[in-house]
Amino acid sequence: MRQVPKGKLTTIACPITTGIFAWISAHAAAEAAAEGKRDTAPYWRTLKSKGELNPKYPGGIAGLRRKLLREGHRVIQKRKRFFVEEFEKRLCQPF
């Protein structure tokens, strides 16, 4: 999560194991930010497969959407789910 630069995105390959650790990292980053710490992990740049926003991250869909919009991404709704439009074009290279 920390290595994903501004304007870029990444997705979670394994939704179970990786998803658990991503959730933990996202909440730790949000707690650190609430305490005034800077340079926390940009969890909003880590999407579920197919570019879907994770509603379980801090701030929910509304918070994630605001952060992604600030970085130039477009969020679209498909039924009850939200996705970054053309997320494939913004994926960062593997580390």
Secondary structure, DSSP 8 states (H G I E B T S, - for coil): -TT--TT-BEE-SSTTHHHHHHHHHHHHHHHHHHTT--S---GGGEE-GGGB--TTSTTHHHHHHHHHHHTT--EEEETTEEEETTGGGGB----
